[in-house]
Amino acid sequence: MANTSLRKASLQSMEAEIESLLKSLESLKDDASDESRKTLKVLKANAESALKHSRHLLSDAYERSQSQNP
């Protein structure tokens, strides 16, 4: 149970960091050159993918915690 709580907290922290990164990337986009915009687009896609994966892991951790505590 403690591992599940720790994992959930870690995933939530990671999600917050990724969301912050996405906001930062969006603010940089306006001042970027064309080449930099391409790089920012790739970085944004990677961050969104990581966020999706994190949310999937968080969902799994929640389901496991619910099945352990009926």
PyMOL commands that set and color helices and strands:
alter all, ss='L'
color gray80, all
select helices_A, chain A and resi 2-29+34-68
alter helices_A, ss='H'
color red, helices_A
deselect
rebuild
show_as cartoon
